[in-house]
Amino acid sequence: MSIRSPFRSVRGISAAVALLAIGAAGCSDVSDAVDSAKDGAKKVARQRSVFSLEIGDCYNPNTKGEGEEILVEIVPCDEAHEGQVVGDFKLDDAKAYPGDEKVWAVADKQCPVEAGKVAPDTWALPKGVAVFYYTPTKESWATGDRAVTCTYTKEKGRFTGSMTADAKSLKPEQTTYLKGANAVYDALWANQPESDTVEDDLAGYKKQAKAVAAALDTHLAGLKGIDGTEVGKLREQLTKTAQSWKKAANAADADAFYIAYDPAFTGLDPNKTVAARKELGLATTVPADDAEVWSS
């Protein structure tokens, strides 16, 4: 299966044991060699095929970088680890391999959805953790592999703890808020036109605006059932934002779209949701990527 980490053989443990057998005479050297061999043996015992990963598994890839991964080290989630499996799904069973780009495009779209079911509050994720995935390769496709495994993985360093318990511990009002809010931002980014200018793709930008407006209407309906002063203020602000998105969706030309788009986009600034999130008992630190987008 393909991922950012290439395959690495685990045969190195045999060499570690051999070195121990012919180790130097120094007691500290022998002790270090014993500890090293024990660690190596423990790591090998934890190796599992990427094809057998299950939701909730915490693991460490054996290598870094783009490429193929065959084995990973499964570890208890209370130990430091680089990733955790948070979702999986099957690709359409086409006879011919659709190609890396098409497979990745499906994973790019679906894995955030699957991850959101397990850890819906992305603001609460450990710093530096993002969605990654394992996908079939051309070779594994020929053997019947159609599985995509979605993970939350830290690009640098490791984290501790499990994220699969997040969704279970949420209160109903927290779940309602997160479901609605996530859908709004998903609609925004999933429908982002490739063209940088509205003039080159007015229809595409209007389609995006229509999708965001619809998601906001659903989000606002959910917020009506949640009590709280700050939630009420956010509902009023998002009602105005939704109106701006609807104006953008119905814009007659690019100029009209731009006029509506400015208040529409700024109305989604995540900083404007912090007070309501605090009132609901949710994480209140805006993720760095989001903060950068709305600060520009």
Secondary structure, DSSP 8 states (H G I E B T S, - for coil): -EESS----STHHHHHHHHHHT--S-HHHHHHHHHHHHHHHHHHHTEEEGGG--TT-EEEESS-SSEE--EEEEE-TTS-BSEEEEEEEE----SS---HHHHHHHHHHHHHHHHHHH---GGGS-TTEEEEEEB--HHHHTTT--EEEEEEEESSS-B-S-STTHHHH--HHHHHHHHHHHHHHHHHHHT--SSSSGGG-HHHHHHHHHHHHHHHHHHHHHHTT---HHHHHHHHHHHHHHHHHHHHHT-SSHHHHHHHHHHHHHTT-GGGGHHHHHHHT---S--HHHHHHHH-
